[in-house]
Amino acid sequence: MRLQDRKHPFLSVSSALAVCAALVLALSGCEEEKVAAPPPSPPEVVLTEVAKETVPIVLDASGTIKPIKRIEVVPRVTGFIFERYFTEGSFVEEGQPLYLIDPRPFEDQLAQLEAELEGQQAELAFWQSEDVRYRKLEKQGAASKERTEGVRAKLQTSMAEIEATKVKIRNAKLDISYTRINAPFYGLIQQTRLNQGDLATKEQDILTTLVMMDPIYVIFHLSRSQVFDVQKLKRRGGAFDLKDMVIEVVLSDGKLFENKGRVDFIGTEIDPSTDSVTIRGILENPTKNEVQDFDLIPGQYAPVRFTVGETPDALVIPQTAVVETQAGAHVYIVAQDSGQQGRAPPGGARPNPWREGNRDRGVGRRRARRLARCAEGEVGKRGQTDVIR
């Protein structure tokens, strides 16, 4: 019994070695099966043909929205604010009352001047009669010439005083009209800075601000190199007339603003501090709903697409066909059956192998055995890209 117990462990070790050897063979068999796995199926690609289109020439710029009219409402007379008629942040019509400065002191001044005028007119009538009387007396020798001239001087002084008083009356009436401050145009009124009972100082205090929202300006700049490109385009006859150039504003969500604009002003000098030229466009900016909000708000940043001309009969490929990498822009091409070589720049002119309606390779979904990437300026040779039909 003891001899058999000693032999039993030896048999157990042998069995374990046999099991390990079997596992190793099984694993190696698995590795052989992985290596021998079939290759993946060719990737599916979409072929498209080169098209001939009229391509617009668009310059991108950064712009700012500016109001056509923006005024600060300043009092033209000094007085206390008697009434404020508008609601802050609302729209006001042209001619709508905004403020009333207490008119009573100015009305009293006008009444005083009118009373002075009546007294001066009565005095004028007296000196007119005296002038007539002393002229007769002078002819009769009953009055000296000096006395007659003195009466005439009094008459002229009285007439001058009346004219001066009339001017004061006109100014007093004008001051009374200035106590009523009206909106000069339709626009959006801002927050008031002075309220009822506050003292408004003539031509110093700013009562509020009025902004015209529709139409509206977009102001942007073109660099010197962009301006030079437009000049060259003009000489080739590819640039639009100024009235036909189109300005489009990109909204915050990436969409284009619904209304296109036109050029309103182009600067004639290059700003040396920015090396650019200022361009101003004008766009219709209607309200969107009953709340009267706007897509374009003065002061906001606005990317601009400025269409200055077009290239007729340009050969184009879809933007989705262009692959952007660190090495640059690339396009996957289908090899020519004839072995003809052709360059494939993703931007700019296409040589002959890129021709309109190139249907000899087919359009639609195909499976490619291999794809070769052709960078800008490289030559695509036969067999680089093979498409299975």
GULO-327947 format. One record per residue: residue in three letters; x, z, y of N, C-alpha, C in turn. Coordinates in steps of 0.02 Angstrom, whole numbers, plus 32768, in hexadecimal, padded with zeros to 4 digits. Layout:
GULO-327947
alaXZYXZYXZY/...
This chain:
GULO-327947
met802980007FC4800080008000802B8000803E/arg805F80258041808B8026807B80AF7FE38084/leu80C27FC3804C80E47F82805180B57F4E806F/gln80777F51805B80477F208077803B7F2E80C1/asp80397F6D80D4802F7F7E811B80697F648145/arg80A57F66812A80DF7F4D815180DC7F018159/lys80C37EDE812680C17E95812B80887E7D8159/his80557EA38163801B7E8E8189802B7E7E81D2/pro80547EA681F580667E94823A808C7E53823E/phe80B57E42821080DC7E04821280AD7DC8820E/leu807B7DCE81E2804A7D9781DD80237D90821E/ser80157DC582407FEF7DC1827F80177D9D82B5/val80567DA982BB80817D8782EE80847D3E82E0/ser80897D2B82A2808C7CE48290804D7CC082A4/ser80167CE282977FD67CC382AA7FD17CBA82F5/ala7FE97CEA831B7FE77CE5836580117CAB837E/leu804C7CA0836080767C67837480547C268366/ala80327C23832E800F7BE5831D7FD87BD5834E/val7FB47C0983637F7E7BFF83957F9B7BE783D7/cys7FD27C0483ED7FF27BEF842D80087BA78429/ala80247B9383F2803A7B4E83EB7FFF7B1E83EF/ala7FC87B3283D17F8C7B0783D47F727B01841C/leu7F757B3884417F5F7B3684877F8B7B0984B1/val7FCC7B0C84A77FFA7AE184CD7FEC7A9884C0/leu7FE07A8784807FD07A41846F7F8F7A2C848F/ala7F5F7A5A84907F1E7A4984AF7F267A3D84FA/leu7F4C7A69851C7F577A6085647F7B7A208574/ser7FAE7A0F854D7FD279D185597FA47995854E/gly7F76799C851E7F45796785147F18795F8550/cys7F067997856F7EDD799385AC7F01797185E4/glu7F43798185EC7F69796186207F6C79168615/glu7F74790385D57F7678BB85C77F34789A85D8/glu7EFD78C085CB7EBB78A385DB7EB3789C8626/lys7ECC78CC864F7EC778C786987EF0788C86B2/val7F2A7883869A7F54784B86B17F34780986A0/ala7F13780886697EF677C986527EB177BC8670/ala7E9977E686A27E5777DD86C07E54779A86E3/pro7E1B777886E37E14773687037E1A773B874E/pro7E33770887707E3A770A87BA7DF6770B87DC/pro7DF27726881A7DB27729883E7D9A76E38850/ser7D5976DD88587D3C769C886A7D51768988B1/pro7D54764888BF7D67763289027D37764D8937/pro7D51765E89747D25767789A97CF7764089C3/glu7CBC765589D77C8C762589F27C97761E8A3D/val7C9A75E18A557CA675D38A9C7C6F75A58AB6/val7C6A75A18AF77C3975768B187C5F75408B3E/leu7C4F75038B327C6F74CC8B567C4174B58B8E/thr7C5E74A08BC47C3874858BFC7C5E744A8C19/glu7C3B74208C3B7C5A73E48C567C6D73EF8C9F/val7C9E73C98CB67CB273CB8CFC7C7D73A78D25/ala7C6873C68D5D7C3373A98D877C4F73948DCA/lys7C2E73658DE97C40734E8E2C7C0A73678E5C/glu7C1F738E8E8D7BF073AB8EBC7C0E73AB8F03/thr7BE273B58F337BF773C18F787C02740B8F80/val7C40741F8F8B7C5374658F8C7C5A747C8FD5/pro7C3574B08FE97C3D74CB902D7C8074EE9035/ile7C9C74E990707CDB750A90807CC9754B90A5/val7CD5758390847CBE75C4909E7CFB75F090AC/leu7CFA760E90E77D2E763F90FB7D0F768490F9/asp7D3176B390D97D1A76F890D67D397721910F/ala7D12774B912D7D2A777491647D0477B79164/ser7D1F77E6918A7CFF782791927CE1782B91D8/gly7CA1783A91DB7C7E783A921A7C5E787E922A/thr7C44788292677C2078BD927E7BE078A792A1/ile7BAA78CA92937B6A78BA92B27B6878DA92F7/lys7B5578B193297B5178C8936E7B0D78B4938B/pro7AEF78DD93B57AB078C993D57ABD7897940E/ile7A8E786A94187A93783C94507A8C78619492/lys7A5D789094937A5378B994CF7A53790294BB/arg7A7A792994DF7A7C797194D67A897990951A/ile7A5879B495347A5F79D095777A587A1C9575/glu7A7B7A3D95A27A727A8495AD7A447A8D95E9/val7A0D7AB095DE79DC7ABB961279F57AF19641/val7A027ADB96807A1F7B0896B279EE7B0D96ED/pro79E07B49970779B27B4F974179D17B329780/arg79A87B1497A979BF7AF797E879AD7B239823/val798C7B5A9816797F7B8D9849798B7BD2982A/thr79987C02985479A37C47983D79617C6D9841/gly79507C8E980A79127CB5980979087CD597C5/phe78D37CFB97C078C37D1D978278977CF19756/ile78A57CF49714787E7CCD96E478377CEA96E2/phe78077CC096F577C17CD696F8779D7CC896B6/glu77AA7C8E9697778A7C7B965977BA7C51962F/arg77B37C5795ED77D37C2995BE779C7C0C9592/tyr77997BC89590775F7BA79572776B7B8D952B/phe77A87B88951577B67B6794D677C67B9A949F/thr77C27B82946177D77BAA9427781D7B949413/glu78497BC4940C788E7BB493FB78937B8F93B8/gly78BC7B5B93B778C67B34937A78907B00936D/ser78657AF4939E782F7AC49395783F7A8393BB/phe78157A5193B0781C7A1293D577F17A139413/val780C79F8944977E779F6948877E279AE949E/glu77AB799D94BF77A0795A94D877C17952951C/glu77CD7914952E77E87905957077B6791C95A6/gly77CF794295D777A4795C960C7782799E95FC/gln778A79B795C0776979F795AD778B7A3195D2/pro77637A6095EE77817A99961177A97AC695E2/leu77E27ADC95FA780D7B0895D378107B4E95F2/tyr781F7B52963278247B92965678007B8D9699/leu77EE7BC796B177D57BCE96F677FB7C079717/ile78207BF6974C78427C28977578117C3D97AB/asp780F7C7D97BA77DF7C9897EB77DF7C6E982B/pro77A87C4A983977A87C1D987377947C3E98B5/arg777E7C7D98B477627C9B98F077947CA0992A/pro77D47CB4991E78027CB49958780B7C6F9977/phe780A7C3C995078137BF8996A77D37BDF998D/glu779A7BF59975775C7BE3999777577C0699DA/asp776F7C4499DE77707C689A1F779F7C469A50/gln77D87C319A3878087C0E9A6377EA7BCD9A7D/leu77C57BAA9A5477A67B6C9A6977727B799A9F/ala774A7BAD9A9477187BBE9AC777387BD09B0A/gln776F7BF49B0877927C069B4677AC7BC89B6A/leu77C87B999B4577E27B5C9B6377AA7B329B80/glu77727B2F9B5E773A7B099B79771F7B289BB9/ala77217B6B9BBD770C7B8C9BFB773D7B7D9C34/glu777E7B7E9C2577B07B6D9C5777A67B259C6F/leu77947AFA9C4277897AB49C5577507AAD9C86/glu771A7AD39C7B76E27AD09CA876F57AE79CEE/gly771E7B1C9CF277357B339D3477627B019D55/gln778D7AE29D3077BA7AB09D4C77947A729D63/gln775F7A609D3F77387A279D5477127A369D95/ala76FB7A749D9C76DA7A889DDB770C7A869E15/glu77487A9F9E08777C7A9D9E3C778F7A559E4D/leu77907A299E1C779F79E39E28776B79C49E55/ala772B79D49E4876F579B89E7376FE79CF9EBB/phe77137A0E9EC6771E7A279F0977567A009F2C/trp778E79F79F0B77C679D59F2B77B9798A9F34/gln778E796E9F0A777B79289F15775479219F55/ser7726794F9F6276FF794C9FA1772C795A9FDD/glu775B79889FD6778A7997A00C77B6795BA01B/asp77C979379FE877F378FC9FF277CE78C7A01A/val778E78BEA00A7766788CA02F775E78A3A077/arg775078E3A082774578FCA0C6778378F8A0F1/tyr77BD790AA0D577FA7909A0FD781278C2A10B/arg78007893A0E27812784EA0F177EB7836A12F/lys77AC7849A13377847836A16D779F7858A1AC/leu77AF7899A1A577C878BDA1DF780B78A2A1F6/glu7833788BA1C77874786FA1DA786A782FA201/lys78397806A1ED782C77C8A211781177D5A257/gln77EB780CA25E77D0781FA2A078027845A2CB/gly783B7857A2AC786E787CA2D1786078C6A2D3/ala783078DDA2AB781D7924A2AC7845794CA279/ala786A792CA24E7893794FA21D78D7792EA219/ser79097958A20E794D793DA20B7958791AA1C7/lys798A78F0A1C7799C78CCA18A79B678FDA155/glu79DB7930A16879F57960A13979BD7986A115/arg79897997A13B795079BBA11D792C798EA0EB/thr7925794FA0FB79037920A0CE792B7917A08D/glu796E7912A0947998790BA0587997794AA02D/gly79927985A04D798E79C3A027794F79C79FFD/val791679B0A01B78D879AF9FF678DD797F9FBA/arg78FC79469FC7790479149F91792F79309F59/ala796379579F68798D79759F35796679A89F0B/lys793B79CF9F2E791079FE9F0A78E279D99ED9/leu78C979A09EEF789D79799EC578C279609E86/gln78FE79479E8E7925792D9E55793879659E25/thr794979A09E41795979D99E16791E79EE9DEC/ser78E379EF9E0C78A77A019DE8789879D09DAF/met78A379909DBC7898795D9D8878C979679D4E/ala790879769D5D793A79819D29792A79BE9CFF/glu791279F49D1F79007A309CFA78C67A229CCA/ile789879F99CE0785F79E89CB4787879C19C76/glu78A579929C8078C0796C9C4878E5799A9C17/ala790C79C99C32793079F89C0779007A249BE0/thr78CA7A399BFF78997A629BDC78757A3B9BA5/lys786879FC9BB3784979D29B80787679CA9B42/val78B879C59B4E78E779C19B1578E57A029AED/lys78E37A3B9B1078DF7A7C9AEE789F7A819AC6/ile78697A679AE078297A699ABC782E7A3F9A7C/arg784D7A049A81785479DB9A45787E79FF9A10/asn78B47A1F9A2678DE7A4599F778B87A8099D9/ala788F7AA09A0178687AD999E878367AC199B3/lys78177A8899C077E97A6D998E780F7A5A994E/leu784B7A40995778747A2E991D78877A6C98F5/asp78987AA2991878A87AE198F5786C7AFB98CE/ile78317AF398EB77F57B0898C777EC7ADF9887/ser77FA7A9E988C77F47A74985078297A88981B/tyr78637AA0983378977AB5980478857AF597E0/thr78557B1B97F978427B5897D5781E7B489794/arg78047B0B978E77E57AF4975078167AC6972C/ile78307ADE96F478637AB996CF78417A979694/asn78457A54969278257A2C965F78597A0A9633/ala784479F795F7787179D495C8787C798C95E0/pro78BB797795E778C9793295FF78BE78FD95CA/phe78BC790F958978B178DF9554789779059516/tyr787E78DE94E6786578FB94A778A17911947E/gly789F794F946678D77967943F78CA79AC9422/leu78FD79C7940378FA7A0893E279187A3C9412/ile78EE7A6E942379047AA3945279257ADB942B/gln795A7AF6944779817B299425796B7B6F943C/gln79937BA0942B79837BE5943D79897BF09488/thr795B7C1894A4795F7C2994EA79947C5E94F6/arg79B67C59952E79E97C8A953F79D17CBD9572/leu799E7CAB9598797F7CD895C879357CDE95B9/asn791B7D1995C078D57D2595B178AF7D3895F0/gln786E7D4195E878437D529620785C7D929643/gly78647D8E9685787C7DC696AD78C67DC496BC/asp78EC7D9A969879347D9496A579407D6A96E4/leu79777D7A9706798A7D55974179B27D18972E/ala799C7CDE974379BF7C9F973679E37C8A9776/thr7A247C7F976F7A4D7C6D97A97A537C2197AD/lys7A4B7C0897E87A4C7BBF97F47A8D7BA097DC/glu7A887B6D97B17ABF7B4497997AF77B6C9777/gln7AE77BA7975D7B187BCF97397AFF7BE296F3/asp7AC57BFF96F07AAB7C1496AF7A917BD99687/ile7A9B7BDC96457A7F7BAA96177A427BC995F6/leu7A087BAB960279CA7BC795E779C27BB8959D/thr79CD7B7A958879C87B64954379E87B1F953D/thr79E47B0295017A017AC094F479CC7A9494D4/leu79C97A5594E9799A7A2594CE79C179EB94AE/val79B079DA947079D579A8944979A679719433/met79BA7932943F799478F9942479AB78EC93DC/met797B78E793AE798B78E0936779837898934D/asp795C7870936F794E782C9356794977FC9392/pro797477C8939379AA77B8936579E677E6936F/ile7A1C77D893477A55780693487A9577DE933E/tyr7ACC77FB93557B0E77DB93507B3277F49312/val7B5D77C892F57B9177DD92C67BD277C292E2/ile7C0277EE92EB7C4377DC93097C7877E492D4/phe7C9F77AE92C97CD477B092977D10778A92B2/his7D47778A928B7D86776D92A17DA1773F926A/leu7DBF770992807DE476DD92537E2E76E19263/ser7E5676E5922F7E9E76E992397EB976A69253/arg7EF476A8926B7F13766B92867F1976359250/ser7F29764992127F2F761891DC7EEB75FA91CC/gln7EB6762291CD7E73760791C17E5F75D691F8/val7E6E75E792367E5F75B9926D7E8575789265/phe7EC3757C92507EEA753F92457ECD7515920D/asp7EB5753591D87E95751191A27E5774EC91BB/val7E30750C91E57DF474EB92017E0874B0922D/gln7E3E74B792537E557480927D7E6A74449252/lys7E8D7451921C7EA1741A91EF7E6373FB91CF/leu7E33742491BE7DF5740991A17DD173DC91D3/lys7DD173EF92127DB273C592467DD47381924A/arg7E16738192477E3A7342924D7E2D73149212/arg7E1D733191D87E0C7309919D7DC372F6919C/gly7D9D730F91CC7D5672FF91CE7D2B7327919F/gly7D45735E91857D1F738691557CFD73C39173/ala7D0773CF91B47CEA740991D47CA773F891F4/phe7C79742791F37C39741F92147C4174239260/asp7C0F740892837C0A741692CB7BFC746092D3/leu7C0C747A930E7C0574C1931A7BBC74D8930F/lys7B8C74AF93227B4674C2931B7B2F74C292D2/asp7B5574A092A67B42749D92607B6674CF9234/met7B9774F3924F7BB9752692297B8A7560921B/val7B8F757C91E07B5E75AE91C87B8175F291BF/ile7B60762691D67B79766A91CE7B49768F91A1/glu7B6376AD916B7B3B76D5913E7B59771B913A/val7B2E774D91397B43779391367B3477AE90F1/val7B6477D190D47B5C77F090927B467838909C/leu7B0E784A907C7AF2788D90837B1878BE9057/ser7B0678FD905D7B29793290387B22792C8FED/asp7AEA790D8FD67AE079058F8E7B0078C68F73/gly7B2578A18F9D7B4778658F877B1E78268F8F/lys7ADE782C8FA17AB477F28FAB7ABD77D78FF2/leu7AAB77978FFA7AB07777903B7A7277899065/phe7A7D779590A57A4577A190D37A19776390D5/glu79D7776E90D979A8773790D179AD77029107/asn79C37712914279C776E2917A7A1076CE9186/lys7A1A768E918D7A5C7674919E7A63767191EA/gly7AA1767992007AAE767A92477AD4763D925F/arg7ADB7637929F7B00760092BE7B35761E92EC/val7B6675F492FD7B9C760A93297B83760D9370/asp7B8E764693907B79764F93D67BB4764C9406/phe7BEF765F93EC7C2A766094177C69765F93EC/ile7C9C763A94027CDD763A93E27D1276459419/gly7D3D7676940D7D717683943E7DA2764A9443/thr7DBF7643947D7DEF760D94897E3876249485/glu7E42766494777E86767F94737E8D76A89433/ile7ECB76AA941B7EDC76D493E17EF3771893FB/asp7ED3774C93E37EE6778F93F77F2977A093D8/pro7F5D77AC94007F9F77B993E37FA277FB93BC/ser7F75782993CA7F76786993A67F5A7863935F/thr7F2D783393557F0F782A93127F1F77E692F4/asp7F3D77B9931C7F4D777593057F0E775292EB/ser7ED8775993117E98773C92FB7E6F77259337/val7E3B76FF93287E0D76E5935B7DC97705934F/thr7DA7771893857D66773793807D2F7702937D/ile7D00770C934E7CC676E093487C88770B9348/arg7C5676F3936D7C17771993717BDE76ED9358/gly7BB8770893287B7E76E5930E7B3F77099320/ile7B0776E5931F7AC67703932F7A9776F592F5/leu7A71772892E17A43772492A87A00774392BB/glu79CB7726929E798A774692A3798977839276/asn796F77BB9291797177FA926C792C781B926D/pro78FB77FC924C78B77816925078AF78589229/thr787A787C923A786B78BA9216785478A991CF/lys785E78D991A1784E78CE915B780978E69148/asn77EC7916916D77AB7931915B778C79529198/glu77557975918C7731799591C3775A79CD91E3/val778879E991BD77B27A1E91D877E47A02920B/gln77EC79C1920A7819799D9237786179B2922E/asp787A79AC91F078C079B691E378E1797191DC/phe7924797091E07949793291E37981793391AF/asp799278F7919679CB78F291697A0D78F6918F/leu7A0E78DC91CC7A4B78DC91F57A43790F922D/ile7A70793F922E7A6D7976925E7AAC79749289/pro7AA6797992CB7AE1797792F67B1579AA92E1/gly7B53799292DF7B8B79BD92CE7BA079B99285/gln7B77799C92597B88799C92127BBC79669203/tyr7BE3797491CE7C13794391B47BEE790D918F/ala7C0378CE91987BDF7896917A7C1178609164/pro7C1D785991227C447820910B7C2177DE911D/val7C4877AD91317C2C776E914A7C4777349120/arg7C1A770591107C2C76C590F17C20768F9125/phe7C55766F913C7C52763F91737C5E75F99156/thr7C2A75D191527C2E758D91377C40755D916F/val7C7D7541916C7C96751791A27C9574CD9191/gly7C8A74BB91527C8A7474913F7C7B746D90F6/glu7C89743290DB7C7C742690947CAB73F1907A/thr7CB573F390387CDD73C190157CAF73988FE8/pro7CA273598FF97C7573318FCF7C98731A8F8F/asp7C7173108F5A7C8872F58F1A7CC3731D8EFE/ala7CBE735F8F027CF373898EE67CE473978E9C/leu7D1973958E737D1273A58E2C7D1773F08E23/val7CE4740C8E037CE174558DFF7CD5746A8DB6/ile7CE974A98DA77CDB74C88D677CB8750B8D75/pro7C9375268D447C7175668D507CA3759E8D5F/gln7C8E75CB8D8A7CB976048D9A7CC6762F8D5D/thr7C9476318D2F7C9D765A8CF27CD2763F8CC4/ala7CE776008CCE7D1A75E38CA37D6075F88CB9/val7D6776148CF47DA876288D0E7DB7766F8CF9/val7DF276788CD97E0876BA8CC17E3E76D38CF0/glu7E32770E8D0E7E61772C8D3C7E8B775F8D17/thr7ECD77578D197EFC77878CFC7F3277968D2E/gln7F6177C38D1A7F9877D38D467FC577968D51/ala7FC577688D217FEE772C8D287FCE76F88D55/gly7F8E77038D677F6C76D28D917F2A76BC8D72/ala7F1076858D8A7ED1766A8D727EDE76378D3B/his7EB5763A8D067EBD760E8CCD7E7A75F08CB9/val7E7E75B78C977E4375968C7D7E5175808C35/tyr7E24758D8C077E2A75738BC37E10752B8BC2/ile7E3874FE8BA57E2774B78BA67E23749C8B5F/val7E0074658B577DFB74418B177E2F740A8B17/ala7E5774068AE27E8D73D48ADF7E70738E8ADD/gln7E93735F8AFC7E7F731A8AFC7E9072FA8AB8/asp7E6072D68A9B7E6C72B58A5A7EA272818A5F/ser7EA772628A997ED7722C8AA17F1E72458AAC/gly7F2572858AB07F6872A08ABD7F7A729F8B06/gln7F4B728B8B317F5A72888B787F6472CE8B93/gln7F9472D48BC07FA273158BDD7F7E731B8C20/gly7F6A73578C307F4873618C707F5173A78C8A/arg7F5B73AE8CCA7F6373EF8CE87F1E740F8CF1/ala7F1C74508CF17EDC74738CF67EDF74AB8D29/pro7EE5749A8D6A7EE374CF8D9C7E9C74E68DA7/pro7E8D75288DA57E4975408DAF7E3175388DF6/gly7E5C752C8E257E4675228E6A7E6874E58E86/gly7E4874C28EB27E6574868ED07E4F74488EAC/ala7E7274108EB97E5E73D08E9D7E6E73CD8E53/arg7E4673A88E2E7E50739E8DE67E6B73578DDB/pro7EA2734D8DB67EB9730A8DA67E8972E78D76/asn7E9C72AB8D617E6E72818D3B7E5272A08CFC/pro7E7972C58CD27E5B72E18C967E1E730D8CA4/trp7E1B732B8CE17DDF73508CF57DB273208D1B/arg7D8772FF8CF77D5D72CD8D177D1372E08D10/glu7CEC72C68D3D7CA572D68D3D7C8472BE8CFD/gly7C5772E88CE17C3272D58CA77C5D72CA8C6A/asn7C9072F48C627CBE72EB8C297C9B73038BEA/arg7C7772D68BC87C4E72E78B8F7C6E72D88B4C/asp7CAB72BD8B4C7CC872A78B0D7CD772E18ADE/arg7CDA731F8AF97CE673588ACE7CA6737F8AC0/gly7C6F736C8ADE7C30738E8AD17C2473C98AFF/val7BE573DA8B077BD274128B317BA774408B08/gly7BB074818B0F7B8974B28AEA7BB574E28AC4/arg7B9A75048A927BC075368A6C7BE675158A33/arg7C2575268A2D7C4F750E89F67C79754889DD/arg7C99753D89A37CC7756F89887D0D7554898D/ala7D39757D89AA7D7E756889B57DAD75888983/arg7DDA756089647E0C757C89367E4175A2895C/arg7E52758989967E8275AD89C07E7775988A08/leu7E8475C58A357E7C75B78A7D7EBF75BE8A9F/ala7ED0758E8AC87F0E75908AEE7EFD75988B37/arg7F1F75C58B577F1275D18B9D7F4075A78BC8/cys7F2275828BF67F4A75568C217F4975738C67/ala7F8375888C7E7F8775A68CC17F8A756F8CF6/glu7F8175848D347F8275548D6B7FC675308D6D/gly7FC274EE8D6D7FFF74C78D70801C74B78D2C/glu800674D78CF5802074C88CB3800074898C98/val801E746E8C64800674318C457FE474428C03/gly7FA5742C8BFB7F8274378BBD7F8E73FD8B8D/lys7FB0740A8B547FC173D58B257F8F73D18AEC/arg7F91739B8ACA7F6473908A927F7073C58A5C/gly7F3873DF8A427F3D740F8A0C7F4474568A25/gln7F4C74628A677F5174A68A7F7F1074CB8A71/thr7ED874AA8A7B7E9774C78A6E7E7174988A40/asp7E5D74B18A067E3D748889D57DF674A389CB/val7DC4747889D57D7F748D89D07D5F746E8992/ile7D40749889687D1D747F892D7CD6746C8941/arg7CC0743089307C7D741A89437C4974358913/
